[in-house]
């Protein structure tokens, strides 16, 4: 598709894209999130994610723990 297409609205390239920004569990700054599927556990499959913040902090673990950890610490 040609980016200079006058028939295409300027914001059309955003269509269907999901924002993958979350708070970093360590510092609270923006971090990108990448879903990495489900891994087995003793209580059934658990969804896991990779996070990487703008300062370089990296995390890999269960979605429930990483995406809510910052708020649980009271910041």
N, C-alpha and C positions, 0 to 999 in steps of 0.2 A: 504494500500500500504506500502511495506517495504522501510524504508528510506535508507537501505544499499543496495538497488537493483543496481548492477553494470551496468545494461542496461539503467538505467535512468540517464540523464545528471544531474550534481550537481545543476544547476540553474532551473531545471524543476519545483520546488515547487513555483517559482515566477510567473509561467505562469498563466495569467488570474487575477492576483492581481492588484488592483488599489492603487496607493500611495495616501494617504489621509492626506498629510502634507500641511499646509498653514501657512502664517504669522499670529501671534497673533495680533488682533486689538489694544491691549493695549501696548505691549512691542516689537513686531516685531520678537520675537523668534518663533521657530517651534511650531505648534499646530496641533493636530489631528482634523480631520473633520469627522462628521457623519451626513449623510443626514437624516432628520426626516420627510420627506414627505411634503405635501402641506396643508396649513391651509387657511380657507376662509377669505376673506377681502372684503371691499366695492367695490374693483375694480377687483374681481375675485381671484382665488386661488394663494397663494404666497408660494414658496418653502422656507422651513426653515432648518437650520442646528444647530448642537451642536458643539462647539469648546472647546478644552481644551489644554492649552499650557504647556510647560515644567515647568513653574514657578507656575502653578496651577490656572491661570486665566481661568474662564469659561464663555462662552457666549452662548445664545440661541436666535435666531432671524432670520430675513429674510436673505437669502443667499446673495442677492445683496448688502445689507448694511454691513454685517460682513466680507465678503471676499474681499471687496474693500476699507474698511474704513481706513486701515493702509496707503494705498497709497494716499488717498485723503488728509491725514493730512500732506503730504509733507515730509515724512521720507524716 
